[in-house]
Every structure is written in C-alpha cells, then in structure tokens.
C-alpha cells in the first residue's frame, strides 16, 4: 500500500528521509536557537515566523507530500516545535487536534469555543475545515517507542469530531499503532485522527517540527494566523 492510500484509509502514514542528514542538523540548530528564546518548556509555537521553517514548509520534499493530498492550492497555517526531554517529559492523553490558529476573533456560526495559546487566538472550527487539513510531523531525532513515540488509532479520522465521553470506547474498539520514526522521517496525520503519546522512558531529545497545512479559506472574514503564501 502506498503512503497516499494508507493516509486515506488509516489517517496516518510514514514517509522516510524527507530531510537529509545535513538539513536535519541545520534544522536542529534553527529550532535550538528558537527554543532558547522561548518561555515555555518542551515546545515553541509560531514556528512559521522563522524564515528557515517557512522555507521547509515550501520545500520540494515537503510539498511533494502535501500536494497529492490537499492539492496545489494548499498552504501552511501553523508550525510548532515539540521536544521531550528529561526536563519536559509529558504524556498526552487520547485526543483529536480540533483547534486552529486565527488572526483575530470573528464570531462565525459553527466556530468555537475560543482560546489563547502563546499570545495567538485559537478556535475550534467545524469538522469540515479539519477534514481539509494535513499535519506533517518532521522528526529531527530518532523516535522509538521508549522516546514518547506517537500512538494512533487507525481510521478514527473518518468519524468526525468525537466527544470526550466517547474516546475511551474507541481506545477499546481500535488497536493502537505506535509510530516509531528515524531522524529525518515524517509522520503524516489527519487532525481528526485520535492520537496520544506516553512520557519518554529513555532520556533524550524528541524534537519534532509539527507543520499544519490547509486547503480551505475561512469564512466571513476569519483568517488563518500564520498562513504563508
């Protein structure tokens, strides 16, 4: 099965060696500099503010992944760095990614609730918006299971928004898959896929550049916070 077919069927797929060793080392330097100036532990938001990350989101290797899924009109809308270390070693319960970053609040039917993260306004859009999005998670470090690898429930991206009260039932119904990746590999994921991660049991970096792409404009004056054209 091709990665395109797996993504469609299961809501996730792995593409190996999206960035070279040299590119990987340069990205580690770039995100390291960004992390030094960040106030939070374990991550940096608004990563598309960095020229190198905007270039990464538009490079041929990444675009050859995004375009077959979302089409030529797709564009990057959010970039985040996640890094699990012994000083920031968290676990994430089962969830879907249901918020998007927007420039300013415009009350539109079907959008809400609202929240603020790292000074950027976020809102939950209708499922139809999330279904036109793709996440590309580029791993800068090898990520075996003991390093907090992402766990996913295949095909749950087809179920729309799942109520929190129903998540436990899905974890019993669908066998989880642990997504182990090497440095330079990319995990592709639909936002509505149920996913989680455990705290790392092996001390070390787990640097991931999380890039969200969309293929839909927002209605009634709402704008993506970080849309880059």
C-alpha positions in Angstrom: 0.0 0.0 0.0 1.4 3.5 -0.9 1.6 6.1 1.8 -1.2 8.1 0.0 -3.5 5.1 0.2 -2.6 4.4 3.8 -3.2 8.1 4.8 -6.6 7.9 3.2 -7.6 4.6 4.8 -5.9 5.0 8.2 -5.5 8.7 8.7 -1.7 8.4 9.1 1.4 7.3 7.2 5.2 7.5 7.4 7.4 8.9 4.7 11.1 8.2 5.3 14.0 10.5 4.8 12.1 13.7 4.0 15.1 15.8 5.1 18.8 14.8 4.6 21.3 14.5 7.5 22.8 17.9 6.7 19.3 19.5 6.5 18.4 17.8 9.8 21.5 19.2 11.6 20.7 22.7 10.3 17.1 22.4 11.5 18.3 21.3 14.9 20.4 24.4 15.1 17.5 26.6 14.0 14.9 25.2 16.5 17.6 25.2 19.2 18.0 28.9 18.8 14.3 29.4 18.9 13.8 27.2 22.0 16.5 29.3 23.9 14.3 32.4 23.5 11.0 30.6 24.3 9.3 30.9 27.7 7.6 27.5 27.7 9.2 24.1 28.3 9.1 21.4 25.7 8.0 23.4 22.7 7.9 26.6 20.6 4.8 27.9 19.0 4.5 30.3 16.0 7.4 28.5 14.3 6.4 29.8 10.8 7.8 33.2 12.0 11.2 31.7 11.2 12.5 32.0 7.6 14.0 28.5 7.7 10.7 26.9 8.8 8.8 28.8 6.1 11.3 27.5 3.6 11.0 24.0 5.0 7.2 24.1 4.6 7.5 25.1 1.0 10.5 22.9 0.0 10.1 20.3 -2.7 10.4 17.3 -0.4 7.6 18.5 1.9 5.4 19.9 -1.0 5.6 16.5 -2.8 3.8 15.1 0.3 1.3 17.9 0.8 0.1 18.5 -2.8 -1.0 14.9 -3.6 -3.3 15.1 -0.5 -4.6 18.6 -0.4 -4.0 19.8 -4.0 -1.9 22.7 -5.5 -3.9 25.3 -3.6 -2.7 24.1 -0.1 -0.7 26.4 2.2 1.0 26.1 5.6 -1.0 27.6 8.5 0.8 26.7 11.7 4.2 25.5 12.9 5.1 24.1 16.3 8.2 22.6 17.8 7.7 19.7 20.3 10.7 18.4 22.3 10.5 15.8 25.0 13.5 15.9 27.4 14.0 14.8 31.0 13.1 18.3 32.0 10.0 18.4 29.9 8.7 14.9 29.7 5.0 14.9 29.5 2.3 12.5 28.4 -0.6 13.4 26.2 -4.0 11.6 26.5 -6.0 10.4 23.6 -7.4 13.3 21.6 -8.1 14.9 18.2 -6.5 18.1 17.1 -9.5 20.3 16.9 -8.3 23.9 17.2 -6.8 26.2 14.6 -4.9 29.5 15.0 -6.5 32.6 13.7 -5.5 36.3 13.5 -8.5 37.9 15.2 -11.9 36.9 16.6 -14.8 37.0 14.3 -17.9 35.2 15.6 -19.0 32.8 12.9 -21.6 30.1 13.3 -20.0 26.7 14.0 -16.7 28.1 15.2 -16.0 27.9 19.0 -15.0 27.8 21.7 -12.1 30.2 21.6 -8.8 30.1 23.5 -5.4 31.9 23.6 -2.1 30.0 23.3 1.2 31.8 23.4 -0.4 35.0 22.5 -2.2 33.6 19.5 -6.0 33.3 19.2 -7.3 29.7 18.6 -10.8 28.4 17.8 -12.4 25.1 17.1 -13.8 25.0 13.6 -16.4 22.7 12.1 -15.1 19.2 11.2 -15.4 20.1 7.5 -12.4 22.5 7.9 -10.3 20.0 9.8 -11.0 17.4 7.1 -9.3 19.8 4.6 -6.1 19.8 6.6 -2.9 17.7 6.9 -0.3 17.6 9.6 3.4 16.8 8.6 5.5 16.0 11.7 9.2 16.0 10.8 11.3 14.1 13.3 14.8 15.6 14.0 15.7 12.7 16.3 15.1 9.0 16.1 11.9 8.2 18.0 11.5 4.6 19.2 8.5 3.7 21.4 10.5 4.4 24.6 11.2 8.0 23.5 7.5 9.0 23.6 6.5 8.0 20.1 3.1 9.0 18.9 0.4 6.3 19.3 -2.6 6.4 16.9 -6.0 4.7 16.5 -6.2 4.0 12.7 -9.2 5.2 10.7 -10.7 7.3 13.6 -10.2 10.3 11.4 -13.3 9.3 9.5 -15.6 9.6 12.5 -15.8 13.4 12.7 -15.4 15.1 16.0 -15.5 12.5 18.7 -17.0 13.5 22.1 -14.6 13.2 25.0 -17.0 10.9 26.7 -16.7 8.5 23.7 -12.9 8.5 23.5 -12.4 5.6 26.0 -14.8 3.4 24.0 -12.7 4.0 20.8 -9.5 3.0 22.6 -11.1 -0.3 23.5 -12.5 -0.8 20.0 -9.5 0.0 17.8 -6.0 -1.5 18.4 -3.4 1.3 18.7 -0.3 1.6 16.4 3.0 3.0 17.8 4.6 5.3 15.2 8.4 4.8 15.5 10.4 7.0 13.2 14.0 7.7 12.4 15.7 11.1 12.2 14.6 12.9 9.0 11.4 10.8 8.7 8.0 12.4 8.6 4.7 11.3 10.1 1.7 12.4 8.2 -1.6 12.7 10.1 -5.1 13.9 9.6 -6.1 16.2 12.5 -9.2 14.2 13.4 -7.2 11.0 14.0 -7.2 10.0 17.6 -3.7 10.1 18.9 -1.7 10.1 22.2 1.8 9.8 23.5 3.4 8.5 26.6 6.2 10.1 28.7 9.6 9.0 27.4 11.3 6.3 29.4 14.6 6.9 27.6 16.2 10.3 28.4 17.0 12.3 25.3 15.6 14.8 22.8 12.5 14.0 20.8 12.4 17.1 18.5 9.5 17.2 16.1 8.6 20.1 13.8 4.8 20.0 13.5 3.5 21.7 10.4 -0.2 22.1 9.6 -1.4 22.7 6.1 -4.9 23.6 4.9 -6.7 23.7 1.6 -9.6 25.9 2.6 -10.1 29.6 3.3 -12.0 30.5 6.4 -15.5 32.2 6.1 -16.8 35.6 6.9 -13.5 37.4 7.5 -11.8 34.8 9.7 -8.1 34.5 8.7 -5.5 31.9 9.4 -3.0 33.3 11.9 0.1 32.1 10.1 -1.0 31.5 6.5 2.0 31.9 4.3 1.5 32.3 0.5 
